[in-house]
Amino acid sequence: MLLTEMELDIEQITKELNAFEKFLDTLPEKILSFGSQVLIAALLFFVGSKAISFIRKITKKSLQRANVETGVIQFLDGLIKAGLYGILVLVIAGTFGFDATSVVALVGSAGVTIGLALQGSLSNLAGGVLILLLKPFRVGDFIIESGHGTEGTVKEIGIFYTKLATTDGKIVVLPNGNLANSSITNATDSPTRRIDLTVGISYDADIKKAKEVLQALMDNDMDILHSEPVSVFVDSLADSAVVLGMRCYCENPKYWEVRWRLLENAKYALDEAEIEIPYQQLSVHVEE
């Protein structure tokens, strides 16, 4: 009985040794086969990437010739890139023996889970589509977002995010979902823009003379649109000054240039007319 058990053990060990020997014999072939699959996959990825870049380039040029908006071109380019790379991944998976139909079915069955995990991204994607359809702003517009008060020039409208360039040279990335659900002030959608300025003068100053000086200043500025209303008025009676308001219109791209120049020239003109611009002050009366 003992001998029979030993014979069985020896037979089992012999089978395992034979199986291991067979594995070692086929190992180089398996390594070679896997290496060739990796090489083919790398070659496919390289060629596919070049083909995708070429297709994107041709598509961009075609859309530009058709005078399609820059934001639409950027958005479609992102969609094409994502879709083509997805197809490329399925093709490469096929070289490793994965069935593309099975992969698609697996992704479809996990659609609910993926949808919940990517809920924010899908919201941003939908927001990007709404922005392109409703066109509250375009690439190149200066906008102010009400949620956080972010303002800047639109540089890119992507699939999920919009990039703004602020006046101090920073790039701000905003989710499309938030932009689609926020109030947006578009400062460059109109060809003209109104300039509102306030200047304080002393209570002892001649208000009529000050208004005439400021009115003449705006009448002589060549960048102000004189076809639009140009006015000077008493805006408020403040604690330390009579606040005069200046209101005029200019071309939108010249807004900041004209605004800064008017402020500077208003100071020079009032000084020349000997009209005081008072400091903030407080009068204290002491009773005995």
Stockholm file with secondary structure:
# STOCKHOLM 1.0

chainA/1-288         MLLTEMELDIEQITKELNAFEKFLDTLPEKILSFGSQVLIAALLFFVGSKAISFIRKITKKSLQRANVETGVIQFLDGLIKAGLYGILVLVIAGTFGFDATSVVALVGSAGVTIGLALQGSLSNLAGGVLILLLKPFRVGDFIIESGHGTEGTVKEIGIFYTKLATTDGKIVVLPNGNLANSSITNATDSPTRRIDLTVGISYDADIKKAKEVLQALMDNDMDILHSEPVSVFVDSLADSAVVLGMRCYCENPKYWEVRWRLLENAKYALDEAEIEIPYQQLSVHVEE
#=GR chainA/1-288 SS CHHHHHHHHHHHHHHHHHHHHHHHHHHHHHHHHHHHHHHHHHHHHHHHHHHHHHHHHHHHHHHHHTTCCHHHHHHHHHHHHHHHHHHHHHHHHHHTTCCHHHHHHHHHHTHHHHHHHTHHHHHHHHHHHHHHHHCSCCTTCEEEETTTCCEEEEEEECSSEEEEECTTSCEEEEEHHHHHTSCEEESSSSSEEEEEEEEEECTTSCHHHHHHHHHHHHHTCTTBCTTSCCEEEEEEECSSCEEEEEEEEEEGGGHHHHHHHHHHHHHHHHHHTTCCCCCCCCCCCCCC
#=GC SS_cons         CHHHHHHHHHHHHHHHHHHHHHHHHHHHHHHHHHHHHHHHHHHHHHHHHHHHHHHHHHHHHHHHHTTCCHHHHHHHHHHHHHHHHHHHHHHHHHHTTCCHHHHHHHHHHTHHHHHHHTHHHHHHHHHHHHHHHHCSCCTTCEEEETTTCCEEEEEEECSSEEEEECTTSCEEEEEHHHHHTSCEEESSSSSEEEEEEEEEECTTSCHHHHHHHHHHHHHTCTTBCTTSCCEEEEEEECSSCEEEEEEEEEEGGGHHHHHHHHHHHHHHHHHHTTCCCCCCCCCCCCCC
//
